[in-house]
Amino acid sequence: MAMSLGFHILFAAAGIALPLMMAVSEACWLRTRKPVYRVLAQRWAKGAAILFAVGAVSGTVLSFELGLLWPGFMEFAGPIIGLGFGLEGFAFFTEAIFLGVYIYGWDRIPALAHWVAGVIVAASGALSGVLVVSVNGWMNTPTGFRLDDAGRAVDIEPVAALLNPMAFPEGLHMTLAAYAATGLLVAGIHAILLLQDRENPFHRRAMGISLAVGGVAALLQPLSGHYSAQMVARTQPLKLAAMEGQYQTERRAPLRIGGFPDPATRTTPYALEIPAGLSILAHNDPNAEILGMDAFPPENHPPERVVHVAFQIMVACGLAMAGVSLWGAVAWLARRRAPTGTAFLWALAAVAPLGMLAIEAGWTVTEVGRQPWIIQNVMRTSEAVTKVEGLWISLATYTALYAVLGVIVVFMLLHQFRRSPRVEELVVELAEEAR
């Protein structure tokens, strides 16, 4: 399941952000009628279709795995969170329908209606992600039911479950992460190509749009992360303790940068500690008490080393992306054009893969930090998982399948990026398409 989620989430994130960039590019074409924007929108639409197809395949595998690998979880949670999965299905099919309209509707429907179809693709893709993440939020902060004396869920309220306390923080954080990771990844690729052909208008426009989408999201992401961390401090204090390597309950708890938790000594060596930093960030009060792992039974502790390191990786990647985005924003405000200096292009290329790494690390924090619970304080992971043995065969098979799919997708997307027409070639290409 971890392998499937780790693969699927990358394509899901790109599938959320790429349609937005596609719609922005077409909006620029409708406003300026410059051919480069139309061709760029068409190229990104093809990329979105490729990612959508692979995301649909891996998402279908995940839906089967939920039932086959987690029968205890689905038996208990299905009636409670089924609404989220159902609505996600509607959003998915809406995205599929309007993506078809968008790809095949050029010059067949009015230009404004065509652009609206692209906006619907972008909106339904984002909504699909938010609905799935709301289910994960419910696993972290379960609401919308109560347990009877036999441990069964009764008085079920699916809407209350969908609107659980972590639904909005997680949904916002994941959506911004998708925009930041995909936008800066695409911008970084075009930055590399601009280093080879500095005046190419196709790559200049592509980098500008993708940097605008990814850069704005990257600058907002630290604020979203701060809000999410404060919600974790309220609802999952043990997860926060694992994230920060906080073994002892204390006031004026320090914020730790780096370090590697040591369960034997119950310390986090090699960390740079900022006095009272964690108390301030978690509760806006330097004297606030932070519960350490010593406040909870040892059998409920997550693997703090994994959680802490993953959290540090996520934060480091996010700050690096925000820093380069701020550099680009300042340069744009000064010159009213996307910066194309050598230093900036290399910096943008360097942070290009960090967004996807941050997404994987953040998902690790979310899932591993909740262990040993699959539903926080309600159901343990050991109670939910299948008892069937020999699953290493399917693990090896699906891992190989994902590896092959990943290589194919990268090859197809790089083919789209390598086709970098100049202005005169764009005019010819559009004329041939019209004929």
C-alpha positions in Angstrom: 0.0 0.0 0.0 2.9 2.4 0.8 4.5 1.6 -2.6 1.2 2.2 -4.4 0.5 5.5 -2.5 4.1 6.7 -3.0 3.7 6.2 -6.7 0.2 7.5 -7.1 0.6 10.7 -5.1 3.3 12.1 -7.5 1.0 11.7 -10.5 -2.0 12.9 -8.5 -0.1 16.1 -7.5 1.0 16.8 -11.1 -2.5 16.1 -12.3 -3.9 18.7 -9.9 -1.5 21.5 -10.9 -0.9 21.0 -14.6 -4.5 21.7 -15.7 -4.3 25.0 -13.8 -1.1 26.0 -15.8 -2.9 24.8 -18.9 -5.9 27.1 -18.2 -3.6 30.1 -17.4 -1.8 29.6 -20.6 -5.0 29.6 -22.7 -6.2 32.7 -20.8 -3.0 34.4 -21.9 -3.7 33.3 -25.5 -7.3 34.6 -25.4 -6.0 38.0 -24.1 -2.9 38.4 -26.4 -3.6 36.0 -29.3 0.1 35.1 -29.3 0.5 31.6 -30.8 3.1 30.5 -28.2 0.4 30.5 -25.4 -1.9 28.3 -27.4 0.7 25.8 -28.3 1.9 25.8 -24.7 -1.7 25.1 -23.5 -2.0 22.3 -26.0 1.3 20.7 -24.9 0.4 20.9 -21.2 -3.1 19.4 -22.0 -1.3 16.4 -23.6 0.9 16.2 -20.5 -2.2 16.4 -18.2 -3.9 13.6 -20.3 -0.8 11.3 -19.8 -0.7 12.0 -16.1 -4.5 11.5 -15.8 -4.3 8.1 -17.5 -1.5 6.8 -15.2 -3.1 8.4 -12.2 -6.4 6.6 -13.0 -4.6 3.2 -13.3 -2.7 3.6 -10.0 -5.8 5.0 -8.3 -7.8 2.0 -9.4 -5.2 -0.3 -7.9 -5.4 1.7 -4.6 -9.2 1.3 -4.5 -8.9 -2.5 -4.8 -6.1 -2.5 -2.2 -8.3 -0.8 0.3 -10.7 -3.7 0.2 -8.2 -6.5 -0.2 -5.4 -5.4 2.2 -7.5 -3.6 4.8 -10.7 -5.5 5.3 -11.0 -4.6 9.0 -10.6 -0.9 8.2 -13.1 -0.9 5.4 -15.7 -2.8 7.4 -15.6 -0.3 10.2 -14.9 2.9 8.2 -16.8 2.3 5.0 -20.2 3.5 6.2 -18.6 6.6 7.8 -16.2 7.9 5.0 -18.0 6.4 2.0 -19.4 9.8 1.2 -15.9 11.2 0.7 -14.9 8.5 -1.7 -18.2 8.8 -3.6 -17.9 12.5 -4.1 -14.3 12.0 -5.2 -15.6 9.7 -7.9 -17.9 12.4 -9.2 -15.0 14.9 -9.3 -12.9 12.3 -11.1 -15.4 11.7 -13.8 -16.1 15.4 -14.2 -12.4 15.9 -14.7 -12.2 13.1 -17.3 -15.2 14.4 -19.3 -14.0 18.0 -19.5 -10.4 17.0 -20.2 -11.8 15.2 -23.2 -13.8 18.3 -24.2 -10.7 20.4 -23.8 -8.3 18.2 -25.8 -10.7 17.6 -28.7 -12.6 20.9 -28.5 -10.1 23.3 -30.0 -11.8 25.3 -32.8 -14.9 23.1 -32.4 -16.5 25.0 -29.6 -16.4 28.8 -28.8 -13.0 29.8 -27.4 -14.4 31.1 -24.1 -16.4 27.8 -23.6 -13.2 25.9 -24.3 -11.3 27.8 -21.7 -14.1 27.2 -19.2 -13.7 23.5 -19.8 -10.1 23.8 -18.9 -11.0 25.7 -15.7 -13.4 22.9 -14.8 -10.7 20.3 -15.3 -8.4 22.3 -13.0 -11.1 22.8 -10.3 -12.4 19.2 -10.4 -8.8 17.9 -10.2 -8.2 20.0 -7.1 -11.5 19.0 -5.6 -10.8 15.3 -6.1 -7.5 15.7 -4.2 -9.2 17.6 -1.4 -11.9 15.0 -0.9 -9.4 12.1 -0.7 -7.2 14.0 1.7 -10.3 14.7 3.9 -10.6 11.0 4.4 -7.0 10.9 5.6 -7.8 13.8 7.9 -10.6 11.7 9.3 -8.2 8.9 10.0 -6.1 11.4 12.0 -9.1 13.1 13.7 -12.1 10.7 13.5 -15.5 12.4 13.9 -19.1 11.7 12.7 -19.8 8.7 14.9 -19.7 7.2 18.3 -18.8 3.8 19.6 -21.3 1.6 21.4 -20.5 -0.8 24.2 -19.6 -3.5 21.6 -17.1 -1.2 19.8 -19.4 -0.7 16.8 -19.8 2.7 15.1 -23.3 4.1 15.6 -25.0 7.5 15.1 -23.0 7.9 11.9 -23.0 11.4 10.3 -21.0 11.2 7.0 -21.0 15.0 6.5 -19.5 15.5 10.0 -16.9 12.9 9.2 -16.0 14.6 5.9 -15.6 17.9 7.7 -13.3 16.6 10.4 -10.9 19.0 12.2 -7.9 18.1 9.9 -9.8 18.1 6.6 -9.2 21.8 5.9 -5.6 22.0 7.1 -4.5 18.8 5.3 -6.5 19.7 2.1 -5.0 23.2 1.9 -1.5 22.0 2.6 -1.7 19.2 0.1 -3.2 21.4 -2.7 -0.5 24.0 -2.2 2.1 21.3 -2.2 0.8 20.0 -5.5 0.9 23.4 -7.1 4.3 24.2 -5.7 5.9 20.9 -6.5 4.6 20.7 -10.1 5.0 24.3 -10.9 8.6 24.5 -9.8 9.4 21.1 -11.4 8.1 22.3 -14.8 9.8 25.7 -14.3 13.1 24.0 -13.5 12.9 21.8 -16.6 12.3 24.9 -18.8 15.1 26.7 -16.9 17.5 24.0 -18.0 16.4 24.3 -21.6 16.7 28.1 -21.4 20.3 27.7 -20.3 20.8 26.0 -23.7 18.7 28.4 -25.7 18.4 31.6 -23.7 16.0 33.5 -26.2 13.6 30.7 -26.9 10.1 32.2 -26.4 8.4 28.9 -25.8 10.6 28.1 -22.7 10.5 31.7 -21.5 6.7 31.8 -21.4 6.5 28.3 -20.0 8.9 29.0 -17.2 7.1 32.3 -16.4 3.7 30.7 -16.1 4.8 27.6 -14.2 7.0 29.7 -11.9 4.1 32.0 -11.1 1.8 29.0 -10.2 4.5 27.1 -8.3 6.2 30.2 -6.8 3.0 31.7 -5.3 2.1 28.3 -3.8 5.7 27.8 -2.4 5.5 31.2 -0.7 2.1 30.4 0.9 3.1 26.9 1.9 5.1 27.8 5.0 2.0 29.6 6.3 -0.1 26.6 5.6 2.4 24.3 7.2 2.4 26.5 10.3 -1.4 26.2 10.5 -1.3 22.5 10.0 1.3 22.0 12.7 -0.8 24.0 15.2 -3.7 21.7 14.4 -1.5 18.7 14.9 -0.4 20.1 18.3 -4.0 20.3 19.3 -5.3 17.0 17.9 -2.2 14.7 17.7 0.3 15.9 20.3 2.2 12.6 20.2 2.7 13.0 16.4 4.1 16.5 17.0 6.5 15.1 19.7 7.8 12.6 17.2 8.1 15.2 14.4 10.2 17.4 16.7 12.1 14.7 18.6 10.5 16.0 21.8 11.0 13.2 24.4 10.2 15.3 27.6 7.1 17.2 28.5 8.2 20.8 29.1 7.4 24.5 28.8 9.5 26.7 26.6 10.2 23.7 24.4 12.9 24.3 21.8 12.5 24.1 18.1 14.9 21.5 16.7 16.6 21.9 13.3 18.2 18.7 12.2 19.3 16.0 14.6 18.6 12.3 14.9 16.4 11.1 17.8 18.0 8.4 20.0 15.3 6.3 21.8 18.0 4.8 24.1 19.0 8.2 25.6 15.7 9.9 24.9 17.5 12.8 23.3 17.9 14.3 19.8 21.7 14.7 19.3 23.2 17.0 16.7 20.1 19.2 16.5 20.3 23.0 16.5 17.8 24.1 19.2 16.0 27.4 19.2 14.9 28.1 22.8 11.1 28.2 23.2 10.7 28.0 19.4 8.4 25.0 19.4 6.1 26.4 22.1 5.8 29.6 20.1 5.1 27.9 16.8 2.7 25.3 18.3 0.7 27.6 20.6 1.8 31.2 19.9 3.1 31.3 23.5 6.8 30.9 24.5 5.7 29.5 27.9 3.3 27.0 26.5 3.7 23.4 27.6 4.5 20.8 24.9 3.7 17.2 25.6 6.7 14.9 25.0 6.6 11.3 24.2 7.0 10.5 27.9 3.3 11.6 28.3 2.1 8.6 26.3 2.3 4.9 26.7 5.3 3.4 24.9 3.2 1.0 22.9 1.5 4.0 21.3 4.8 5.7 20.2 5.4 6.0 16.4 8.9 5.3 15.0 10.2 8.8 15.9 13.4 8.5 13.9 11.5 8.0 10.6 8.9 10.7 11.5 11.5 13.3 12.6 13.8 12.8 9.6 11.0 12.9 7.1 9.6 16.1 8.7 13.1 17.7 8.5 13.4 16.8 4.9 9.9 18.2 4.1 10.6 21.5 5.8 14.1 21.9 4.3 12.7 21.3 0.8 9.9 23.7 1.3 12.1 26.5 2.6 14.5 26.0 -0.3 11.6 26.3 -2.8 10.2 29.3 -1.0 13.6 31.0 -1.1 14.0 30.6 -4.8 10.4 31.6 -5.4 11.0 34.8 -3.4 14.1 35.5 -5.5 12.0 35.2 -8.6 9.2 37.4 -7.2 11.6 40.1 -6.3 13.3 40.0 -9.7 9.9 40.1 -11.5 8.8 43.1 -9.4 12.0 44.9 -10.3 11.9 44.2 -14.0 8.3 43.1 -14.8 9.6 39.9 -16.5 10.6 36.5 -15.4 14.3 36.4 -14.5 16.6 34.5 -16.9 20.0 35.1 -15.3 22.3 32.2 -15.2 22.5 32.0 -11.4 18.7 32.1 -11.0 18.1 29.5 -13.8 20.6 27.1 -12.1 19.0 27.7 -8.7 15.5 27.0 -10.2 16.9 23.8 -11.8 18.3 22.7 -8.4 15.0 23.0 -6.5 12.9 21.5 -9.3 12.8 18.0 -7.8 12.5 19.1 -4.2 8.7 19.5 -4.3 8.1 15.9 -5.1 10.5 14.8 -2.5 8.8 17.1 0.0 5.4 15.5 -0.9 6.7 12.0 -0.3 8.3 13.1 3.0 5.2 14.9 4.1 3.0 11.9 3.4 5.5 9.7 5.4 5.0 12.1 8.4 1.3 12.0 8.1 1.0 8.2 7.9 4.0 6.9 10.0 3.4 9.6 12.6 -0.1 8.2 13.3 1.2 4.7 14.0 0.3 2.3 15.5 -3.2 3.6 14.7 -4.9 3.4 11.3 -7.7 5.4 12.9 -6.3 7.6 15.7 -7.2 6.1 19.1 -10.0 4.0 17.5 -8.4 1.2 15.5 -4.9 -0.1 15.4 -3.2 -0.9 12.1 -2.7 -4.5 13.2 -6.5 -4.9 13.6 -7.2 -3.5 10.2 -4.8 -5.3 7.9 -5.4 -8.6 6.1 -4.1 -11.8 7.6 -3.3 -13.3 4.1 0.4 -14.3 3.7 2.6 -14.3 0.6 1.8 -10.7 -0.4 5.5 -10.2 -1.3 4.6 -11.6 -4.8 2.0 -8.8 -5.5 4.4 -6.3 -3.9 7.2 -7.3 -6.4 4.7 -7.4 -9.3 3.2 -4.0 -8.7 6.6 -2.4 -7.9 7.9 -3.6 -11.3 4.7 -2.4 -13.0 5.0 1.1 -11.4 8.7 1.3 -12.4 7.9 0.5 -16.0 5.0 3.0 -16.0 7.2 5.6 -14.4 9.9 5.2 -17.1 7.3 5.4 -19.9 5.6 8.5 -18.5 9.0 10.3 -18.0 10.0 9.5 -21.6 6.6 10.7 -22.9 6.8 14.0 -20.9 10.4 14.7 -21.8 9.4 14.3 -25.5 6.8 17.1 -25.0 9.4 19.3 -23.3 12.1 18.7 -25.9 9.8 20.0 -28.7 10.6 23.7 -28.3 9.5 25.6 -31.4 10.4 29.2 -32.1 7.9 31.9 -32.9 8.0 31.3 -36.7 7.6 27.5 -36.2 4.6 28.2 -33.9 2.8 30.1 -36.6 3.4 27.3 -39.1 2.3 24.6 -36.6 -0.9 26.5 -35.9 -1.6 27.0 -39.6 -1.1 23.4 -40.3 -3.4 22.4 -37.4 -6.1 24.8 -38.7 -5.9 23.2 -42.2 
